[in-house]
């Protein structure tokens, strides 16, 4: 593919944002939420398409556990950008509750709410048990939970219980996305004719096979006529390659803490990771974060072009785990300059 065609592709697809509402070492959740609102307003002004927040629990570096509440807050502080979940972990919830919550959000912010759904717990098993209060629901029930949830929005599908209806929720056209990091949700999204978002930012090796599976199994539906695949990718952009590499050590330390089961608030960057990680840990992180795009504007441009060519993504969702908020804002500015062609 020629560079001219690649550049055209970069500028012809939507770019969106995934915010994990990071809690930094120097603050708490209230500080995180202020930065989230500021980043949402900033990326809206830059022309990003969506702003998604992710459900995680019992993680001291992520503040978005009450995801639907935070979605409502962000939507109330913005005016155009679509706001949604990337995602709600459906096995943690009764489908009726999610239908009511997102029915409320859609009623408050018509046409601006996305409902992205995952089947993982977004936490450890003990916390998952606490969330479900001993219920037997789990990832294996995901297709049935999905169908129950969709029936609350559209009873013509055949309600799970004709005596139980979602108010608000019923009759609302809320885009439902399936999220995944493997082939399971890719195939389900394809068979159900739903848009699919893949977590390449932590599962790079499975990206292309999952997207191929999604496209092969896709069946047109009332929701979608043709496949729409959005791919999440870590992007750390700065004025120079060296500064971007330094900023990226925050992301590397976060994943290193996960490997070591030593979860803690988001750490500031360091000049070098040498002496912090072992050689085995370094290779493990390179594998897990292998799709990450780190560098100056020109470096990021070429890597994004290659990423889009490799994945044939219909949309790119950018995740920038950067400690300094101004540097994080600037990273999204650089990406916006690329997709605007300026």
C-alpha positions as CSV (number, residue, x, y, z in Angstrom):
1,X,0.0,0.0,0.0
2,X,1.4,3.4,-0.9
3,X,2.1,6.1,1.7
4,X,-0.5,8.3,0.1
5,X,-3.2,5.6,0.5
6,X,-2.1,4.9,4.0
7,X,-2.4,8.5,5.0
8,X,-5.8,8.7,3.4
9,X,-6.9,5.7,5.5
10,X,-5.5,7.3,8.7
11,X,-7.7,10.3,8.0
12,X,-10.8,8.5,6.9
13,X,-11.7,6.4,9.9
14,X,-12.9,7.7,13.3
15,X,-10.7,7.8,16.4
16,X,-12.0,7.4,19.9
17,X,-10.8,7.4,23.5
18,X,-10.7,4.8,26.2
19,X,-10.2,6.3,29.7
20,X,-9.4,4.0,32.6
21,X,-9.8,7.0,35.0
22,X,-6.3,6.3,36.4
23,X,-5.6,7.0,40.1
24,X,-2.1,8.5,40.4
25,X,0.3,8.1,43.3
26,X,-0.2,11.8,44.2
27,X,-4.0,11.8,44.4
28,X,-7.3,9.9,44.7
29,X,-10.5,9.2,42.8
30,X,-11.8,12.8,43.1
31,X,-8.7,14.0,41.3
32,X,-9.0,11.3,38.7
33,X,-12.6,12.3,37.9
34,X,-11.6,15.9,37.4
35,X,-8.9,14.9,34.9
36,X,-11.5,12.6,33.2
37,X,-13.9,15.4,32.6
38,X,-11.1,17.7,31.4
39,X,-9.8,15.0,29.0
40,X,-13.3,14.3,27.7
41,X,-13.9,18.0,27.0
42,X,-10.5,18.3,25.4
43,X,-10.8,15.2,23.1
44,X,-14.4,16.3,22.2
45,X,-12.9,19.6,21.0
46,X,-10.2,17.7,19.0
47,X,-12.8,15.7,17.1
48,X,-12.7,12.3,18.7
49,X,-15.8,10.2,18.1
50,X,-16.4,8.3,21.4
51,X,-15.3,8.5,25.0
52,X,-15.5,5.1,26.7
53,X,-14.9,4.2,30.4
54,X,-14.1,0.7,31.6
55,X,-15.5,-1.3,34.5
56,X,-12.8,-2.6,36.9
57,X,-13.0,-3.5,40.5
58,X,-10.6,-3.8,43.5
59,X,-7.8,-2.1,41.5
60,X,-6.2,0.9,43.3
61,X,-5.1,2.5,40.0
62,X,-8.5,2.6,38.3
63,X,-11.4,4.8,39.5
64,X,-14.2,3.8,37.0
65,X,-15.8,1.0,39.0
66,X,-19.2,2.6,39.0
67,X,-19.1,2.9,35.3
68,X,-22.6,4.0,34.4
69,X,-22.4,6.8,37.1
70,X,-19.2,8.1,35.6
71,X,-20.6,7.9,32.1
72,X,-23.5,10.1,33.2
73,X,-21.1,12.6,34.7
74,X,-18.9,12.8,31.6
75,X,-21.9,13.1,29.3
76,X,-23.3,16.0,31.4
77,X,-20.0,17.8,31.1
78,X,-19.7,17.4,27.3
79,X,-22.1,18.1,24.4
80,X,-21.4,16.1,21.3
81,X,-19.0,13.2,21.8
82,X,-20.6,9.8,22.3
83,X,-20.0,8.4,25.8
84,X,-20.1,4.8,26.7
85,X,-18.8,1.7,28.4
86,X,-15.7,-0.1,27.3
87,X,-17.1,-2.0,28.9
88,X,-19.7,-3.0,31.4
89,X,-18.9,-6.6,32.5
90,X,-22.3,-8.1,32.1
91,X,-21.8,-11.2,34.3
92,X,-21.3,-8.8,37.3
93,X,-24.9,-7.5,36.9
94,X,-28.5,-8.4,36.4
95,X,-29.3,-7.6,32.7
96,X,-32.4,-5.7,33.9
97,X,-30.3,-3.3,36.0
98,X,-28.1,-2.5,33.0
99,X,-31.1,-2.0,30.8
100,X,-32.5,0.5,33.3
101,X,-29.2,2.3,33.9
102,X,-28.5,2.7,30.2
103,X,-32.1,3.4,29.4
104,X,-31.8,6.3,31.9
105,X,-28.5,7.5,30.3
106,X,-30.0,7.4,26.8
107,X,-33.1,9.3,28.0
108,X,-30.9,12.0,29.5
109,X,-28.5,12.2,26.6
110,X,-30.3,11.0,23.5
111,X,-28.2,9.6,20.7
112,X,-24.9,9.9,22.7
113,X,-24.8,6.7,24.7
114,X,-22.9,3.4,23.8
115,X,-23.3,0.2,25.7
116,X,-20.1,-1.9,25.3
117,X,-20.3,-5.3,27.0
118,X,-17.6,-7.7,28.2
119,X,-17.9,-11.2,29.6
120,X,-14.8,-11.1,31.9
121,X,-15.3,-10.0,35.5
122,X,-12.9,-7.1,35.3
123,X,-11.3,-8.1,38.6
124,X,-10.2,-11.2,40.6
125,X,-12.4,-14.1,41.4
126,X,-12.9,-13.1,45.1
127,X,-14.1,-9.7,44.1
128,X,-16.3,-11.2,41.4
129,X,-17.9,-13.3,44.1
130,X,-18.5,-10.3,46.2
131,X,-20.1,-8.4,43.3
132,X,-22.4,-11.3,42.5
133,X,-23.2,-12.2,46.2
134,X,-22.9,-15.9,45.5
135,X,-24.9,-16.0,42.3
136,X,-24.0,-18.6,39.7
137,X,-23.8,-16.2,36.7
138,X,-20.5,-16.2,34.9
139,X,-18.9,-15.8,31.5
140,X,-20.4,-19.1,30.3
141,X,-23.9,-17.4,30.6
142,X,-22.9,-14.4,28.5
143,X,-24.9,-15.3,25.4
144,X,-28.1,-15.8,27.4
145,X,-27.5,-12.6,29.4
146,X,-26.9,-10.7,26.2
147,X,-30.2,-11.9,24.8
148,X,-32.1,-11.1,28.0
149,X,-30.6,-7.5,28.0
150,X,-31.5,-7.0,24.4
151,X,-35.0,-8.2,24.9
152,X,-35.5,-5.4,27.6
153,X,-34.7,-2.8,25.0
154,X,-36.7,-4.6,22.2
155,X,-39.5,-6.9,23.6
156,X,-40.3,-8.0,20.1
157,X,-37.2,-10.3,20.4
158,X,-39.3,-12.3,22.9
159,X,-39.0,-11.0,26.5
160,X,-37.2,-13.2,29.0
161,X,-40.1,-12.5,31.4
162,X,-43.3,-11.0,29.9
163,X,-44.2,-9.5,33.3
164,X,-40.8,-7.7,33.7
165,X,-40.0,-4.6,31.6
166,X,-37.3,-2.0,31.7
167,X,-38.5,1.5,32.4
168,X,-36.6,3.5,31.2
169,X,-35.0,1.3,28.5
170,X,-37.8,-0.3,26.5
171,X,-38.0,1.0,23.0
172,X,-34.7,2.8,23.1
173,X,-32.2,2.3,20.3
174,X,-28.9,2.1,22.3
175,X,-25.9,0.8,20.3
176,X,-24.7,-2.5,21.8
177,X,-21.0,-3.4,21.2
178,X,-19.3,-6.7,22.2
179,X,-15.8,-6.4,23.6
180,X,-13.2,-9.1,23.6
181,X,-9.5,-10.1,23.8
182,X,-10.0,-13.5,22.1
183,X,-12.1,-15.2,19.5
184,X,-15.1,-16.0,21.7
185,X,-16.7,-12.5,21.7
186,X,-15.5,-11.9,18.1
187,X,-17.6,-14.9,16.9
188,X,-20.6,-14.0,19.0
189,X,-20.5,-10.4,17.7
190,X,-20.3,-11.7,14.2
191,X,-23.2,-14.1,14.6
192,X,-25.4,-11.5,16.2
193,X,-24.5,-8.8,13.7
194,X,-23.1,-6.4,16.3
195,X,-20.1,-4.0,16.3
196,X,-17.0,-5.5,17.9
197,X,-14.2,-3.8,19.8
198,X,-11.0,-5.7,20.3
199,X,-8.5,-5.1,23.2
200,X,-5.3,-5.1,21.2
201,X,-3.8,-2.9,23.9
202,X,-3.2,-5.9,26.1
203,X,-3.8,-8.9,23.7
204,X,-1.9,-8.0,20.5
205,X,-1.1,-11.5,19.4
206,X,-4.8,-12.4,19.1
207,X,-5.9,-9.3,17.3
208,X,-5.8,-10.3,13.6
209,X,-7.2,-13.8,14.2
210,X,-10.1,-12.4,16.2
211,X,-10.9,-9.7,13.7
212,X,-10.7,-12.3,10.9
213,X,-13.1,-14.5,12.8
214,X,-15.5,-11.6,13.4
215,X,-15.6,-10.7,9.7
216,X,-16.0,-14.3,8.5
217,X,-18.9,-15.0,10.9
218,X,-20.7,-11.7,10.5
219,X,-24.4,-11.8,9.6
220,X,-26.2,-8.6,8.8
221,X,-28.7,-7.6,11.3
222,X,-31.1,-4.8,12.3
223,X,-28.2,-3.3,14.2
224,X,-25.6,-3.4,11.5
225,X,-25.5,-4.2,7.8
226,X,-21.7,-4.9,7.6
227,X,-18.9,-5.6,10.1
228,X,-17.6,-2.7,12.2
229,X,-14.4,-3.4,14.1
230,X,-12.9,-1.0,16.5
231,X,-9.4,-1.8,17.8
232,X,-8.0,-0.5,21.1
233,X,-4.3,0.5,21.1
234,X,-1.9,2.1,23.5
235,X,-0.6,5.3,22.1
236,X,2.1,7.4,23.9
237,X,2.9,10.5,21.7
238,X,5.3,13.3,22.6
239,X,7.5,15.9,20.9
240,X,10.4,13.4,20.7
241,X,10.8,9.6,20.6
242,X,12.9,9.9,23.8
243,X,10.3,11.7,25.7
244,X,7.6,9.3,24.6
245,X,9.7,6.4,25.7
246,X,10.1,8.0,29.1
247,X,6.4,8.7,29.4
248,X,5.6,5.0,28.5
249,X,7.5,3.7,31.5
250,X,4.3,4.5,33.5
251,X,2.4,2.0,31.4
252,X,5.2,-0.5,31.7
253,X,5.4,-0.2,35.5
254,X,1.6,-0.6,35.7
255,X,1.7,-3.9,33.8
256,X,4.8,-4.9,35.8
257,X,2.9,-4.4,39.0
258,X,0.0,-6.6,37.6
259,X,2.5,-9.4,36.8
260,X,3.9,-9.2,40.3
261,X,0.5,-9.0,41.9
262,X,1.6,-5.7,43.5
263,X,-1.2,-3.4,42.5
264,X,-0.8,0.2,43.4
265,X,-1.7,3.6,42.1
266,X,-0.4,4.7,38.7
267,X,3.4,5.5,39.1
268,X,5.2,8.4,37.6
269,X,7.6,7.8,34.7
270,X,11.3,6.9,35.2
271,X,14.3,7.5,33.0
272,X,14.9,3.8,32.5
273,X,13.3,0.5,33.3
274,X,16.7,-1.2,33.6
275,X,17.1,-2.4,37.1
276,X,13.4,-2.3,37.7
277,X,12.3,-5.3,35.6
278,X,14.0,-8.7,35.1
279,X,14.8,-9.9,31.7
280,X,11.9,-12.3,31.8
281,X,9.5,-9.6,32.9
282,X,10.8,-7.3,30.1
283,X,10.1,-9.9,27.5
284,X,6.7,-10.7,29.0
285,X,5.7,-7.0,28.9
286,X,7.0,-6.7,25.3
287,X,4.7,-9.5,24.3
288,X,1.7,-8.1,26.2
289,X,2.2,-4.5,25.1
290,X,3.5,-5.4,21.7
291,X,1.0,-3.3,19.7
292,X,1.8,-0.2,21.7
293,X,2.6,2.9,19.6
294,X,5.2,5.1,21.2
295,X,7.1,8.1,19.8
296,X,7.1,11.5,18.2
297,X,4.4,12.6,15.8
298,X,6.3,11.2,12.8
299,X,7.0,7.9,14.5
300,X,3.4,7.5,15.7
301,X,2.1,8.4,12.2
302,X,4.0,5.5,10.6
303,X,3.1,3.1,13.3
304,X,-0.6,4.0,13.2
305,X,-0.6,3.6,9.5
306,X,1.0,0.1,9.8
307,X,-1.5,-0.8,12.6
308,X,-4.5,0.2,10.5
309,X,-3.2,-1.6,7.5
310,X,-2.5,-4.8,9.5
311,X,-5.9,-4.8,11.2
312,X,-8.2,-3.1,8.6
313,X,-9.8,-1.4,11.6
314,X,-12.9,0.6,11.0
315,X,-12.2,2.7,14.0
316,X,-9.3,3.1,16.4
317,X,-9.7,3.6,20.2
318,X,-6.7,5.2,21.8
319,X,-5.6,4.5,25.3
320,X,-2.9,6.8,26.8
321,X,-1.9,5.8,30.3
322,X,0.3,8.8,30.9
323,X,1.0,10.1,34.4
324,X,1.3,13.8,33.7
325,X,-2.1,15.2,32.7
326,X,-0.7,17.9,30.4
327,X,1.5,15.3,28.6
328,X,-1.6,13.1,28.3
329,X,-3.6,15.9,26.7
330,X,-0.7,16.6,24.4
331,X,-0.6,13.0,23.3
332,X,-4.2,13.1,22.2
333,X,-3.5,16.4,20.4
334,X,-0.7,14.8,18.4
335,X,-3.0,11.9,17.4
336,X,-5.7,14.3,16.4
337,X,-3.3,16.3,14.3
338,X,-2.6,13.0,12.4
339,X,-6.2,12.0,11.8
340,X,-7.0,15.6,10.8
341,X,-4.0,15.7,8.4
342,X,-2.5,18.9,10.0
